[in-house]
Amino acid sequence: MKIRRSCKDVTRLVLESQDRPLKAMESVSLHLHWLACNSCRRFNDQQRLMRVALDRWKLYRDAD
């Protein structure tokens, strides 16, 4: 099990987390990385915002 992750690994896991639940150790390693890396934390926030915007757009599109 990997605790320390590179920014590349974290980016991959953030994107994978949209399609599958992360294992406990993956989630812990993400949170530990985000404590030290503002860029990856910002990337996660941006991905979450994009997911919400896309979900809202789909609701708007399907409302007609």
LUMTOR-163563 format. One record per residue (C-alpha): residue number from 0; chain; residue in one letter; y, z, x. Coordinates in pm, whole numbers, plus 32768, in hexadecimal, padded with zeros to 4 digits. Layout:
<atoms>
{atom NUM,"A","A",{Y,Z,X}}
...
</atoms>
This chain:
<atoms>
{atom 0,"A","M",{8000,8000,8000}}
{atom 1,"A","K",{8155,7F9F,807D}}
{atom 2,"A","I",{826F,8098,8050}}
{atom 3,"A","R",{8378,7FF1,8127}}
{atom 4,"A","R",{83CF,7E9A,80A6}}
{atom 5,"A","S",{84A7,7D83,8129}}
{atom 6,"A","C",{85BB,7CEF,8055}}
{atom 7,"A","K",{84E0,7BBB,8024}}
{atom 8,"A","D",{83C4,7C95,7F9B}}
{atom 9,"A","V",{84B2,7D4F,7EB7}}
{atom 10,"A","T",{8541,7C0C,7E2C}}
{atom 11,"A","R",{83E1,7B8E,7DE3}}
{atom 12,"A","L",{8382,7CD3,7D35}}
{atom 13,"A","V",{84BF,7CD5,7C63}}
{atom 14,"A","L",{846D,7B77,7BE8}}
{atom 15,"A","E",{82FF,7BCF,7BAE}}
{atom 16,"A","S",{8363,7D03,7AE7}}
{atom 17,"A","Q",{83E9,7C1B,79D9}}
{atom 18,"A","D",{828B,7B90,79A3}}
{atom 19,"A","R",{81AA,7CBC,79DF}}
{atom 20,"A","P",{81C0,7E35,79F6}}
{atom 21,"A","L",{81D9,7EAC,7B5C}}
{atom 22,"A","K",{80DE,7F9B,7BF1}}
{atom 23,"A","A",{815B,80FC,7C2F}}
{atom 24,"A","M",{8170,80D0,7DA8}}
{atom 25,"A","E",{822D,7F86,7D83}}
{atom 26,"A","S",{8329,802C,7CA2}}
{atom 27,"A","V",{8356,8154,7D8E}}
{atom 28,"A","S",{8388,806D,7EB7}}
{atom 29,"A","L",{8490,7FA8,7DF7}}
{atom 30,"A","H",{8553,80E2,7DA2}}
{atom 31,"A","L",{8543,815A,7F08}}
{atom 32,"A","H",{85BE,800B,7F87}}
{atom 33,"A","W",{86DC,8008,7E8B}}
{atom 34,"A","L",{8753,8157,7F12}}
{atom 35,"A","A",{8798,80AE,805F}}
{atom 36,"A","C",{87EB,7F47,7FFE}}
{atom 37,"A","N",{8915,7EFF,7F1F}}
{atom 38,"A","S",{88D2,7D88,7F23}}
{atom 39,"A","C",{8777,7DA8,7E90}}
{atom 40,"A","R",{87F0,7EA4,7D8E}}
{atom 41,"A","R",{8901,7DAC,7D2A}}
{atom 42,"A","F",{87FE,7C94,7D15}}
{atom 43,"A","N",{872E,7D69,7C29}}
{atom 44,"A","D",{885C,7DB0,7B4E}}
{atom 45,"A","Q",{88B4,7C3E,7B44}}
{atom 46,"A","Q",{8750,7BDE,7AE5}}
{atom 47,"A","R",{8752,7CDF,79CD}}
{atom 48,"A","L",{88A1,7C59,794D}}
{atom 49,"A","M",{881F,7AF3,7955}}
{atom 50,"A","R",{86E5,7B5A,7896}}
{atom 51,"A","V",{87B4,7C04,7787}}
{atom 52,"A","A",{889D,7AD8,776B}}
{atom 53,"A","L",{8777,79E8,774E}}
{atom 54,"A","D",{86CF,7ABF,7644}}
{atom 55,"A","R",{8815,7ACA,757B}}
{atom 56,"A","W",{883D,7953,759B}}
{atom 57,"A","K",{86DB,791D,751A}}
{atom 58,"A","L",{8727,79F8,73EB}}
{atom 59,"A","Y",{8867,7933,73AB}}
{atom 60,"A","R",{87B3,77E5,73D2}}
{atom 61,"A","D",{8697,7849,72E9}}
{atom 62,"A","A",{877C,78DE,71DE}}
{atom 63,"A","D",{87BB,778A,713D}}
</atoms>
